[in-house]
Amino acid sequence: MSKPNPLDYTLWDADIIAEMIGQSPRYFKEYIVPAVGFPPAIRFPNTKGGRTTPRWKASDVVQWINKHQERRAA
């Protein structure tokens, strides 16, 4: 049995992802989050009946980033 990928159990918030991709949190929230194909957020319920700040699975975000890497011509 293979070891689980730690990124599968790690959640990142908007600030972490924005820093990773070299954008402001505002740009990330306005332009990246709603982009087609960006992974859906995870929001946990809270005790007041609302939901917590959105988080994303790190492994999903890394996969999305890698999918957008340009390929060099042979």
Buried (B, 14 or more C-beta within 10 A) or exposed (E): EEEEEEBEEBBBBBEBBBEBBEBEBEEBBEEBBEEEEBBEBEEEEEEEEEEEEBBBBBBBBBEBEEEEEEEEEE
